[in-house]
Amino acid sequence: MRVLKSYRKAWEALQIDVGVAGGRHKSYRDTIVIAVLNNMGALFHQLSNFRKSRYCFRSLKNILSSDSITVKIELAPEIRDGMMMNCYYTEERSDEIDTIL
């Protein structure tokens, strides 16, 4: 749970930074957002909190599918592909869970 608290604090700090710093650190901030969403999604999935996991991975999928410079240039293709696999896996598992419930 401490790890989750740390990620939540990082997420809050990133949201504050958007308002304060504007676009000055956009690439750096985008990279951190991508990592936080991926890791939080994986943690929520492990904790069986599928609703929050789905939210994280859907948000991550939207970012990775965008035309963002960070995604296209600064994120290595194998890392991007691995994260997209997480998104697809969670999406598939979420559909299975929705069907069961």
Backbone as ProteinMPNN parsed JSONL, in Angstrom:
{"seq_chain_A": "MRVLKSYRKAWEALQIDVGVAGGRHKSYRDTIVIAVLNNMGALFHQLSNFRKSRYCFRSLKNILSSDSITVKIELAPEIRDGMMMNCYYTEERSDEIDTIL", "coords_chain_A": {"N_chain_A": [[0.809, -1.192, 0.0], [2.054, 1.186, 0.567], [3.55, 1.721, -1.671], [1.552, 2.288, -3.52], [0.523, 4.624, -2.38], [2.713, 6.281, -2.773], [2.755, 6.457, -5.572], [0.311, 7.737, -5.961], [0.827, 10.202, -4.738], [2.845, 11.107, -6.436], [1.321, 11.345, -8.754], [-0.468, 13.394, -8.014], [1.39, 15.473, -7.671], [2.296, 15.731, -10.297], [-0.034, 16.671, -11.528], [-0.264, 19.159, -10.298], [2.077, 20.326, -11.256], [1.479, 20.628, -13.962], [-0.244, 22.811, -14.006], [1.414, 24.786, -12.906], [4.006, 24.799, -14.17], [3.405, 24.772, -16.837], [4.192, 24.329, -20.212], [6.898, 23.9, -20.039], [8.33, 21.678, -19.092], [7.342, 19.544, -20.491], [7.975, 17.146, -21.992], [9.505, 15.631, -20.184], [7.66, 15.42, -18.083], [5.571, 14.048, -19.392], [6.792, 11.563, -19.866], [7.077, 10.62, -17.248], [4.382, 10.49, -16.491], [3.449, 8.465, -18.192], [4.908, 6.255, -17.213], [3.955, 6.169, -14.539], [1.186, 5.688, -14.907], [1.289, 3.155, -16.152], [2.54, 1.564, -14.152], [0.816, 1.956, -11.925], [-1.537, 0.898, -12.975], [-0.78, -1.785, -13.277], [-0.32, -2.457, -10.587], [-2.896, -2.054, -9.443], [-4.235, -4.013, -10.853], [-3.007, -6.342, -9.877], [-3.91, -6.168, -7.281], [-6.499, -6.795, -7.608], [-8.264, -4.749, -8.179], [-10.001, -4.018, -10.501], [-11.465, -2.048, -11.824], [-10.109, 0.396, -11.373], [-7.67, -0.324, -12.449], [-8.361, -0.733, -15.12], [-9.068, 1.901, -15.795], [-6.564, 3.226, -15.551], [-5.059, 1.867, -17.548], [-6.587, 2.364, -19.846], [-6.304, 5.123, -20.041], [-3.532, 5.222, -20.389], [-3.331, 3.856, -22.831], [-4.6, 5.686, -24.527], [-2.747, 7.78, -24.438], [-0.44, 6.523, -25.481], [-1.329, 5.987, -28.024], [-1.482, 8.412, -29.156], [-0.309, 11.352, -30.98], [1.888, 12.307, -29.687], [5.025, 13.84, -29.154], [6.758, 12.844, -27.251], [5.986, 10.154, -27.061], [6.537, 9.259, -29.64], [9.27, 9.855, -30.119], [10.936, 9.84, -27.763], [10.302, 7.574, -26.309], [11.276, 4.313, -26.234], [10.683, 1.94, -28.848], [10.296, -0.799, -28.102], [9.627, -0.592, -25.422], [7.293, 0.92, -25.546], [5.701, -0.885, -26.999], [5.556, -3.014, -25.154], [4.117, -1.809, -23.085], [1.731, -1.295, -24.419], [0.909, -3.904, -24.797], [0.281, -4.556, -22.156], [-1.948, -2.893, -21.889], [-3.744, -3.989, -23.795], [-3.995, -6.596, -22.779], [-5.174, -6.124, -20.264], [-7.539, -4.934, -21.09], [-8.732, -7.064, -22.435], [-8.985, -8.944, -20.322], [-10.666, -7.466, -18.662], [-13.015, -7.401, -20.127], [-13.675, -10.111, -19.997], [-14.117, -10.398, -17.241], [-16.258, -8.624, -16.889], [-18.194, -10.031, -18.292], [-18.512, -12.302, -16.723], [-19.427, -11.217, -14.303]], "CA_chain_A": [[0.0, 0.0, 0.0], [2.936, 2.356, 0.563], [3.903, 1.98, -3.07], [0.392, 2.93, -4.121], [0.49, 5.996, -1.856], [3.783, 7.023, -3.447], [2.301, 6.755, -6.929], [-0.755, 8.746, -5.871], [1.489, 11.486, -4.458], [3.498, 11.504, -7.688], [0.253, 11.752, -9.673], [-0.923, 14.709, -7.555], [2.455, 16.426, -7.977], [2.281, 15.951, -11.744], [-1.184, 17.511, -11.839], [0.082, 20.513, -9.863], [3.113, 20.795, -12.17], [0.846, 21.033, -15.221], [-0.747, 24.166, -13.821], [2.471, 25.717, -12.531], [5.117, 24.859, -15.12], [2.934, 24.891, -18.213], [4.798, 23.418, -21.17], [8.363, 23.925, -19.957], [8.887, 20.356, -18.822], [6.323, 18.644, -21.027], [8.509, 15.839, -22.369], [9.872, 14.947, -18.941], [6.407, 15.13, -17.376], [4.864, 13.006, -20.145], [7.469, 10.289, -19.622], [6.725, 10.191, -15.891], [2.954, 10.129, -16.503], [3.345, 7.154, -18.844], [5.409, 5.245, -16.269], [3.057, 6.091, -13.382], [-0.051, 5.011, -15.322], [1.58, 1.736, -16.375], [2.802, 0.891, -12.877], [-0.403, 1.956, -11.109], [-2.454, -0.063, -13.583], [-0.316, -3.132, -12.924], [-0.568, -2.659, -9.151], [-4.334, -2.22, -9.225], [-4.607, -5.323, -11.399], [-2.542, -7.345, -8.911], [-4.755, -6.052, -6.086], [-7.858, -7.137, -8.065], [-9.101, -3.559, -8.314], [-10.012, -3.997, -11.962], [-12.027, -0.787, -12.318], [-9.023, 1.375, -11.387], [-6.679, -0.818, -13.397], [-8.894, -0.443, -16.45], [-8.965, 3.348, -15.997], [-5.152, 3.545, -15.79], [-4.603, 1.352, -18.835], [-7.27, 3.086, -20.929], [-5.624, 6.42, -20.142], [-2.219, 4.943, -20.967], [-3.534, 3.507, -24.24], [-4.873, 6.938, -25.236], [-1.485, 8.517, -24.566], [0.458, 5.795, -26.383], [-1.896, 6.032, -29.372], [-1.516, 9.81, -29.594], [0.799, 11.836, -31.804], [2.803, 12.994, -28.779], [6.454, 13.766, -29.472], [7.371, 11.962, -26.251], [5.702, 8.764, -27.425], [7.159, 8.916, -30.919], [10.72, 10.024, -30.171], [11.687, 9.551, -26.544], [9.946, 6.272, -25.742], [11.796, 3.241, -27.091], [9.582, 1.148, -29.406], [10.028, -2.032, -27.35], [8.937, -0.203, -24.178], [5.938, 1.293, -25.95], [4.989, -2.12, -27.353], [5.288, -3.744, -23.916], [3.031, -1.124, -22.379], [0.494, -1.526, -25.178], [0.494, -5.278, -24.481], [-0.41, -4.456, -20.863], [-3.261, -2.277, -22.139], [-4.6, -4.964, -24.485], [-4.251, -7.703, -21.858], [-6.14, -5.664, -19.262], [-8.813, -4.737, -21.787], [-9.276, -8.403, -22.677], [-9.377, -9.5, -19.021], [-11.809, -6.689, -18.165], [-14.199, -7.883, -20.848], [-14.007, -11.426, -19.433], [-14.666, -10.186, -15.893], [-17.588, -8.024, -17.067], [-19.102, -11.086, -18.737], [-18.767, -13.173, -15.575], [-20.229, -10.491, -13.318]], "C_chain_A": [[0.858, 1.264, 0.0], [3.326, 2.736, -0.857], [2.77, 2.725, -3.754], [0.263, 4.374, -3.653], [1.539, 6.855, -2.548], [3.376, 7.398, -4.864], [1.202, 7.81, -6.925], [-0.173, 10.123, -5.606], [2.186, 12.002, -5.715], [2.469, 12.016, -8.684], [-0.255, 13.145, -9.31], [0.115, 15.778, -7.885], [2.5, 16.736, -9.467], [1.117, 16.845, -12.147], [-0.933, 18.957, -11.423], [1.09, 21.118, -10.825], [2.529, 21.27, -13.489], [0.372, 22.473, -15.114], [0.351, 25.183, -13.585], [3.499, 25.892, -13.644], [4.664, 25.021, -16.564], [3.612, 23.882, -19.109], [6.297, 23.297, -21.064], [8.985, 22.547, -19.79], [8.003, 19.26, -19.406], [6.862, 17.242, -21.324], [8.856, 15.008, -21.136], [8.619, 14.512, -18.19], [5.636, 14.011, -18.073], [5.469, 11.629, -19.903], [7.112, 9.743, -18.244], [5.267, 9.756, -15.828], [2.766, 8.739, -17.1], [3.783, 6.048, -17.878], [4.467, 5.065, -15.081], [1.772, 5.36, -13.756], [0.172, 3.516, -15.518], [1.746, 0.997, -15.047], [1.574, 0.857, -11.974], [-1.419, 0.962, -11.661], [-2.082, -1.492, -13.231], [-0.569, -3.433, -11.446], [-2.05, -2.887, -8.865], [-4.803, -3.582, -9.736], [-4.209, -6.434, -10.423], [-3.393, -7.351, -7.645], [-6.22, -6.369, -6.384], [-8.813, -5.948, -8.045], [-9.174, -3.257, -9.811], [-10.572, -2.7, -12.541], [-10.921, 0.269, -12.424], [-7.927, 0.961, -12.366], [-7.097, -0.486, -14.826], [-8.765, 1.046, -16.769], [-7.523, 3.743, -16.324], [-4.712, 3.104, -17.182], [-5.336, 1.979, -20.019], [-6.631, 4.452, -21.142], [-4.26, 6.251, -20.798], [-2.341, 4.643, -22.458], [-3.813, 4.759, -25.069], [-3.596, 7.739, -25.452], [-0.574, 7.835, -25.583], [-0.036, 5.806, -27.826], [-1.882, 7.443, -29.954], [-0.31, 10.14, -30.474], [1.836, 12.589, -30.969], [4.253, 12.775, -29.2], [7.153, 12.802, -28.512], [7.193, 10.506, -26.635], [6.476, 8.375, -28.67], [8.683, 8.929, -30.873], [11.432, 9.493, -28.934], [11.395, 8.194, -25.927], [10.406, 5.185, -26.711], [10.648, 2.36, -27.579], [9.27, -0.116, -28.614], [9.329, -1.74, -26.02], [7.492, 0.147, -24.484], [5.114, 0.044, -26.264], [4.637, -2.943, -26.115], [4.14, -3.127, -23.131], [1.7, -1.313, -23.098], [-0.009, -2.949, -24.948], [-0.23, -5.316, -23.137], [-1.825, -3.914, -21.054], [-4.215, -3.288, -22.771], [-4.969, -6.127, -23.568], [-5.317, -7.305, -20.839], [-7.509, -5.469, -19.878], [-9.508, -6.086, -22.014], [-9.777, -9.035, -21.379], [-10.594, -8.769, -18.457], [-13.094, -7.137, -18.832], [-14.647, -9.235, -20.3], [-14.658, -11.279, -18.059], [-16.058, -9.585, -15.971], [-18.613, -9.075, -17.469], [-19.484, -12.003, -17.575], [-19.685, -12.494, -14.568], [-21.546, -10.111, -13.936]], "O_chain_A": [[0.434, 2.3, -0.512], [3.421, 3.915, -1.199], [3.006, 3.686, -4.486], [-0.069, 5.255, -4.447], [1.287, 8.016, -2.871], [3.62, 8.52, -5.309], [1.171, 8.68, -7.796], [-0.627, 11.109, -6.186], [2.123, 13.193, -6.021], [2.71, 13.003, -9.379], [-0.451, 13.983, -10.189], [-0.239, 16.87, -8.33], [2.72, 17.883, -9.855], [1.271, 17.695, -13.025], [-1.346, 19.882, -12.123], [0.98, 22.292, -11.177], [3.036, 22.225, -14.078], [0.568, 23.265, -16.036], [0.234, 26.329, -14.019], [3.824, 27.02, -14.015], [5.469, 25.374, -17.426], [3.612, 22.689, -18.802], [6.922, 22.656, -21.91], [10.072, 22.293, -20.31], [7.935, 18.161, -18.856], [6.243, 16.253, -20.932], [8.533, 13.822, -21.065], [8.528, 13.379, -17.719], [5.104, 13.121, -17.409], [4.745, 10.645, -19.753], [6.873, 8.546, -18.088], [4.947, 8.758, -15.181], [2.005, 7.93, -16.569], [3.106, 5.029, -17.744], [4.206, 3.938, -14.662], [1.313, 4.5, -13.004], [-0.652, 2.701, -15.103], [1.162, -0.067, -14.845], [1.312, -0.155, -11.325], [-2.086, 0.263, -10.897], [-2.946, -2.313, -12.923], [-0.985, -4.538, -11.098], [-2.411, -3.806, -8.129], [-5.659, -4.223, -9.126], [-4.987, -7.356, -10.176], [-3.579, -8.391, -7.013], [-7.079, -6.228, -5.514], [-10.024, -6.119, -7.911], [-8.499, -2.358, -10.314], [-10.186, -2.298, -13.639], [-10.81, 0.954, -13.44], [-7.33, 1.807, -13.032], [-6.293, -0.021, -15.633], [-8.396, 1.413, -17.885], [-7.284, 4.503, -17.262], [-4.073, 3.864, -17.91], [-4.754, 2.11, -21.096], [-6.439, 4.888, -22.277], [-3.877, 7.043, -21.659], [-1.538, 5.125, -23.257], [-3.319, 4.882, -26.19], [-3.388, 8.31, -26.522], [-0.002, 8.497, -26.449], [0.76, 5.649, -28.752], [-2.232, 7.64, -31.117], [0.58, 9.314, -30.678], [2.577, 13.417, -31.499], [4.651, 11.665, -29.556], [8.032, 12.04, -28.914], [8.131, 9.713, -26.547], [7.016, 7.271, -28.745], [9.325, 8.1, -31.518], [12.424, 8.774, -29.048], [12.171, 7.714, -25.1], [9.977, 5.145, -27.864], [9.733, 2.061, -26.812], [8.102, -0.475, -28.467], [8.53, -2.548, -25.548], [6.577, -0.271, -23.774], [3.964, -0.068, -25.841], [3.545, -3.506, -26.034], [3.296, -3.836, -22.581], [0.661, -1.472, -22.457], [-1.218, -3.179, -24.908], [-1.23, -6.018, -22.987], [-2.778, -4.413, -20.456], [-5.358, -3.427, -22.335], [-6.109, -6.591, -23.572], [-6.251, -8.064, -20.583], [-8.525, -5.797, -19.266], [-10.715, -6.22, -21.809], [-10.872, -9.598, -21.344], [-11.458, -9.391, -17.839], [-14.136, -7.242, -18.186], [-15.843, -9.486, -20.152], [-15.637, -11.961, -17.755], [-16.948, -9.977, -15.216], [-19.765, -9.022, -17.038], [-20.634, -12.425, -17.458], [-20.608, -13.115, -14.041], [-22.38, -9.489, -13.278]]}, "name": "protein", "num_of_chains": 1, "seq": "MRVLKSYRKAWEALQIDVGVAGGRHKSYRDTIVIAVLNNMGALFHQLSNFRKSRYCFRSLKNILSSDSITVKIELAPEIRDGMMMNCYYTEERSDEIDTIL"}
